[in-house]
Amino acid sequence: MTFRILLTSTGGGLAPQAIQYLRHQSRHGKVHVVAVDTEQNASSRHFADAFELVPHGNDAGYAAALGAVAERHGVDLVLPWSDEEALAAARDRQLIEKTGCQLACADIKVLETVSDKTRAYEALEKGGLPVPRWDRANSLTELSATVERMLADGLDVAVKPAISRGSRDVSVIRADVQGASNYSGGREVHMDAASFRREYLPRYEGHFPVMVMERLFEPIFDLDILAENGHVLCAVGRRRINAAVPNDGHVIEGRRDLYDLAPGIAKTLGLHWLYDCDLMVDRNGRIFILEVNPRPSGSTALVVAAGVPMLDNLISLARGETLPAVDIPVGRVVVPYTALAIGKA
């Protein structure tokens, strides 16, 4: 029997690769992929079995539109691939699951906790999991005082909105720089304390609550966790080759302290389905949880390319099947390259 899966936000660079892995896998027989995106020219349209346009995730009619697409195509599983879409779909789950398909998102309460960094850190701390030193600021006065307190303790400091996507609006205050410079493709600005006080502190007005935390250091790790009701079914740790660009390739990691975190994260947050966690290290090399995303990684295809059938496993979870054992190919390097393919007209 054909299994039909709907993927959202398929304009990402590795979405066509993920679609091809799904369509050409062997465990589940024929897999029919429906791709949706907000852009007509998304490259995924040339690789999926069907393609449709949908509104943006923050549009009031998003869940209804997604549910209508799922109904038209007889979809079995809907997999949101962006923060906004995951939250919108989970908030109006009944509009999507009314035809009998499954939504690959945890309960909305779980996703709201995960997507708010301060609430997520509170939950992770309560679960005994390692997070960097942090505090919440609800006004410019609190933000200024909290930053100054951490600086006085000899820490470099990162400031970011509690609810944000893709490390945007991040200020990193460092003792070893002068002035301000863009990092991570312009999503972060690294600066000295004087530059923050003078120019960047006022920019957080209207963005509260704001997270203030000790700066963590590269490398950046992604921890992919496929879970069922808070229990880990499969986990893969990988280290980014280019910290600023996740799609530039990864090395599959074997660090035990990285994998040991997966059960606690899944249990503490009540994860169900597939999620991406970002982790970094402090100045002493100890690993800390940076954030847990409310959806899978946009570079999930890298895990499959490395030899871990994470997308097949996702379908097995949807079908209630026992997952086969898999060896983690520690040390395997996966890198992108430019290639050509014959797409669908």
N, C-alpha and C positions, 0 to 999 in steps of 0.2 A: 504494500500500500504506500502511495506517495505521501511523504511528510512535507508539509508546507510551512515555511518559516518566513516571517516578515522582519526585515531589518530597517531601522530608521537611521537618519543622519548618515546616509551612505555617500556623502560627498568627500569623505576623508581619503587620503592618498592610498591607504591599504585596504579600503573597502572592497575594491574589485578582487583582490587576492583572497580575502575572506569568503566572498561569494563563490569564487571558483573552488575553494576547498570544500565548501558545503555541497555544491552541485556535483562534485566529482569524488566524494568520499564513497566508501564501499560498505560500511557497517550497517547503514540504515536503508539500503536500497535507493530508490529515487528520492532526491530532495529537491523540491521546487522552491526557489527563492524569489520573494517579492521584495524589491527595494523601494524605499520612499525617501524623498529629500525635499528640501524647500527650493532647490535650484533645478531648472529644467535641463541644464547641461551637465549634471553630475555624471562622472564617468561610469558610475555603477549601472546606469541605464543600459550600457552596452554589454553587460555581463550577467545581469539577473534575468530570470524567466519573465518577470513583469516589473514595470516601473511606474510609479505614480507620484504626483506632487502632493504635498501636505502643507498645512500652515506651520509657522514656527511654533516651537514647544510652549512659548509663553502666550500664544493666542488662545482666547477663551474657547474656541471651537476645536482645539487640537485633538483632544481625546475622542470626540465624536467623529471627526474626520478619519482618524486612525482606525477606529472601530468599523467605519464604513468600508475602508479598504480591506481590512481583515475579513469582513463578511463577504465582499465581492469575490475574493479569491479563495475562500474556504480555508483560511489560515489556521494552522494548529498551534503555532507559537509566535508571539510577538516579542522582539528583542530591541528595546530602546538603546540607542548608542550615544546619547548625550544627556547631560545632567537635567536640562530643562524638560526634555521629552520624557525621561524616566519619571520625574516628579509629576508632570502633568498626567501621564498615563496611569500612574499608581493612584493619584488623587481621584480619578474617575474610572477606576478599574472596571466597574460594571458596564460601562459603555463599550469596552473592548472585549470583555470575556462573555458578553451576552449570547454570542453564537457558539460558545463551547470551546473557544481557543484559550490558551494559557498566556498570561502576561509574565514575562521573565523579569519581574521586579518584586522585591520584598514589599511588605505592607508600607503604606505611606508614612506611618509613624517612624518606621525604621529609616526610610530614605530622608525624611526631614531631619532626623538626628544626624545622619551621616553627612548630609550636605551643609549643615551648620557646624563649622569647625570648632566653635566653643563647646557646643553640646556634644559633639563627637569626642573631643578631648576629655570632657568630664566623664563620659561613659567609659572611655578607654582607661583612664586613670582609676576609676572605680573597679574596673576589671583587672587591675594590677599590671597593665600593659605600659611599655615605655613610650612616653611622649616627652618632648623637650619642655623645659621650663617655659611657662606661658601665663598670660593674664588677659582679661577682657577689659576693654575700655569703651565707655558709653558716651564720652564727650571729648572735646579737644583738650580740656583740662586734665581729665583722667589719662588720656593718651600721652600727653606730654609728661606727666608725672611718672607713668609706668615706664616709658622709654628711659627717662633719666635714671630711674631706680636700677634698671638692668645695666645701663651703661656704667653706673657707679660700681657695680659688682664685677666689672671687667668683661662683660659679654658683648659681642656683636649682637645686633637686634634686627629682627624681621617684623615688619608691620604689614598686615593685609586685612581686607574686609572679612568678616566671619563667614559670609556667604558670597562666594565668588567662583568663577569658572576659569580653569586653565592658568592659575598663578598670575592673574591680572591684578593691577594696582598694588603691586608689592614694592615696599621700600625696605632696603637692607642697609642698616647703618653700621659702618665698619670703621675700626680704628686705623686701618692700613691704607685708606684711600683719601684723596683730596678732591673736593668738588663732587659731581654726580655724573654717572655714566650708565648707559643702558646695557642690560644683560639679558640673556635668555630670549633673544629676538625682540627686545624692547618691552617684555612683560614685567621685568624687574628693573628697578633703578637702584644701583649701589651708590652710596654717598657717605660723606662725613657727617658728623652730628650737627655741625653748624648749618649745612645745606638742608638737613631735615627740618631743623627748627625754623629756618627762615622761609623755605620755599615749599616743602612737601607736607609738613604737618597740617597746614590749613586745607589741603586738598581732601582730607578725610572727612571734612564736614559733610553731613548727608549720607555717609557710608557706615554709620554705626549700627550695630556693635562691630568693633574692630579687634582683631586678634594681635597681641603683642607677644613675641616669643623669641627665645634665643636662636641665633642663626645656626643652622645646620650646614654640613659641608658635603661636597661630592665624595664618592659617587652617588648617583640616584639609582635606587632599585625600584622595580615594579614587582609586586607580588600579586599574581592572579589567583583568586580563590573561587573555586566552584563549590558551593555549599548547599546542604539540604537541611533546613530548619536548624541552623546554627552549627551543623557538623560538617567538617571539611571532607569533600569527596576527592578533590584533586587540587593541588597547589603547585605553582611554578614560580620560582624567583629568578629574576633576570636583571642584569646591570646594563644601564644605558651606555652606549659608546659615546654619544654626544648628549650630555646632560640636558641641553636646552631643546633638543629635537628628538622626541621618543621614537619617531619613525626612521631615524638614521641607523638603527640596528641595535642589537643587544647581545650580551654574552649570558648564557644560562648559568646561573649561580648554584653553588653548592654549600653556601654558608649555613651552618646549622642554626645559628642564632636568627637567621632570616626565616627559615621554614618553621622554627619553633613558635613563631608569633601567629601563624595562620590559625590554629585551633582557637586561640584566645580571642582573636579578632572576630572570627565567625560566631563564636558563642556569645561574646559580650554584646555584639551589635545585632545578633539574631539574623544573620545573613541567610538568604535563600536565593539561589541562582548564581550568576557569575559576576564578580566584582574585581576592580583594580585598586590596589593600595600602593601608595608612593611612600618610600622610606629613604632616609639619609642617615649620616653619622655625625656625631659631635666631634669636637676637636681631639678627643681621645680614641676615636674610632668605634665608639659604641653606637649600635644601630637604634634609631628611633622612628616611630611612625609619624610621617609628615601629614598624610591625609588618606582617607578612604573615600573613593569615588562611588556615587550611587548608580554606577553602570559599569559595563566591561570596558577594558582598555581599547582605544582606537587602534592599537597595534597588536590586538589578539592574534592576528594572522602570523606574527612572528613566532608565537608559541607553537602554532601548528607547523610552521616551516621547520622549527627545531626538532619536531618529531613527537610532540605531545598532542594528542587528538582532542584538544579542549572543546572545539565546537561539536565534534561527535559526542563527546561526553555530555555536553549541554542538552543535546537531543535525547540522549539516553535518560537523563534526569527527567525530561518532560514526559518520556514514555514509561517511566517507572522501572527502568531496567537497571540491573547491577552493572556498575562500571568495571571494565577490565583493568587489571593491574597495568601500570605503565612505569617504565624506567625514565627518570629525569636525566636527560643528556647533558650532564654538568660539563661546562667548558665549551660547549658548542656555540659557535659564533654565527649569527644570522644578520646579513646586511642587505639592504635594498640595492637595486640597480635599475637602470632605465631599459625597458624592453617594449616590444610591440606585440599586439594581439589583435586578432580579428574579432571585432565586437558585433553585437546584434544591431541591425539597422534600426 
